[in-house]
Amino acid sequence: MTSVLITAFEPYDRWKTNASWLALIQMTQNLPEQPEITTRLYPVDFAQMKKRLAEDMQAGYDFALHLGQSPGSGRIALEAIGLNIGGSSSQTPDQFRPIVEDGPVAYQSTLPLAEWSVKLRRAGIPAHVSYHAGTFLCNATLYYSCYLADQLDLATQSAFVHLPLDLSQTTGQLPDMASLPASISAAALHLILEDLK
């Protein structure tokens, strides 16, 4: 049976919850019979993410689907490229460092992101393909997932999905922020999983 690793992140900074985890919880309330799904919750920390992901990837999943939240966005973003550069929000760009010393400059997801984007929009879910996942932990997760598959000679194909904030996270925010119910994000994940059987 096809195996899929799905990861999400813990809360960070001012966010008391994380849209990626909220959507993943919603998705697991109605799991399909296949593919076989393993879920993980990662801390918002570069070193810990790399350690945990390296351990998880040893299982040799067919696919790795990584989730993160994207405050300010109202659309699901299917991230195509992971860059070998990263840092935290407290650093200036000149303080950023390679995620992997002497690693390739970038990796591109081999999954059909454009097709997924069309599929989601046809289902009434706002989505698009993005070619820049930022330079923080989300980008690092996509890059490192692809790097591990490459270095360990795994067949794992990876993608990163940025999800809008859930409605519960934006209530009472000033100014108003874009959001999408976690149930809609979960529905999007179900549609993606249909293609991973």
N, C-alpha and C positions, 0 to 999 in steps of 0.2 A: 504494500500500500504506500502511496505517496506520503511523505512526511514533511510537515511545515513547522518551522520555528517562528513564533510571533512574539516580538518583544515590545514592551512599552516602558515609559519612564515614570519615576516617582515625582511628586510635587517638588517645586523649586522656587526660590526667590519669594515673591508675594503670592504665588499660586498655591492655594491650599489643597488643590486636587490637580490632576493632569488629564487633559482631554484624551490622550492616548490610552491611558489606563481605564478611564470611564468607558470608552468605546469598546475596549477589549473585554471588559466585564460584561457589557451588553451583548457582545457577539457570542460569548461563551454560554449565554443562557439558552441558546438554540443552535448547538453545534451540529454540522452535517455529519453523516456517517463516515464520509471520507472527504478530504484527506485526513490523515492522522495529525492532530495539532498538539504542539507543545507550547505553552505560554511562559513568558518570563517577565518579571518586573525589575528593571535596572535602576540603580541610583544615578542621579545627575552628577556624575563624576567621571572624568576622562579615564583615570587609571583603573577604577573599579569596572567601568564599562568594558574596557579592553580585557581585563582579567576574566570577567564573567562570560563575555562573548567568546573568548578563546576556549574556555571550558565547554560551553554549549556547542560550539561548532564541531567539536571532536565527534559528536554523534553522527555527523555526515547527513544532515537533512537534505532533502531534495530542494527545498526552498527556504529562504529566510526573509520574512516580512517584518520590517522594523517600523515602529510607529512613534510619532512624536507630535507635540502640539505646536501650533503656529499662531500665536496671539496676533490679532489684527487682520487675519485672513478669513474670508468667508467661503473659500473653496478648498476642496481636498487637493493637495499638491502631490503628484507622483514624481518623486525625485529621480532624475536620470543619471546624475553625475556626482560622485564622491571625490573630493579634492584632498590631496595629501598636505593639508595645512589646517591648523586649528588653534583655538584658544578660548578662554572664558570671557564672559561679558565684562569682567573687571580689567581685562588687559587691553592694551592698544594694539592695533594691527602689527606694528613692528616687533611686538613681543610674541606673536604667534610662532609656533614651531611645527615641523612636520609631524604627522601622526605616526609615521614609520620612517625612521632615518633611512635614507637611500632607497625608499620604496618608490614605486611608479608615481608620476605626477598626479594621475587620476585613474579612476575606474568608472566605466559606464555600465549601468544595469543592462543585462541581456533580456530582461523580461519585457513583454509587449505593453509597455506603459501607454502608448498612444491608443492602442485598442481598448485598454481598460478605461482610459479617459472618455472615449466615445461611449462605451458601454454604460458608464456611470451617468453621463449626461442624458443618455436616452432613458435612463430610469428616473430622471428628474433630480439627480444629485449633482451639485456643482463641483466640477473637477477639471484639472488641467495637468499637463506635463510641465514640470519645472526643470530647468537646467542649472540651477544653483541652489544647493541645500543650505547655504550659509557657510559659516566657518566655525560653528560651535559643535556641540555634541551630536546633533542629528547628522550633520555631514560626516563627522568622524565615525559614526556607527556604520553608515553606508560604506564608507571607504574601507574600514577595518574588516567588515564582513566580507567584502569582495577580496581584500588582500589575503585573509585567512583561507578562503576557498582556493585562491591561486597558489599560495605557498604550501598548503596541505594537500594539494591535488584533489580537491573535493568537487563533486558535481553540483554543489549547492549554488543556486542562482538567487541573488539578493535584490531587494528593492527597499526603498524607504518611502513611507507615506506620511506626509505632514497633514494633520487634522486641525480644523478650526476649533476654537474654544467651544466647550459645551455651554448651553444656555445658563446652566447653574453657576458657571464661572463669571458670567458677564452681568448678571443681575445686580443693579445698583452701581455699576461702574460709571465713572465720569472721566472722559466722555464715553458715550456708548461705543461698544466694541462689537465687531462682527462675530457671529457665532453660528453654530450648527448643532442641533440636538445630537447627543451621543448615539441615540437610536438610529439616526440617519447615517452617521459615520459607521456604525456597526453594520448597517445594511450594505454600505459600500464594501466593507470587508468581506461580507458574505458573497457579494457579486464577484469580487476578485478571487476568492477561494474556489468558486465554480470553475475557474480556468486552471487551477492547480491540482486537478485530480489526475 
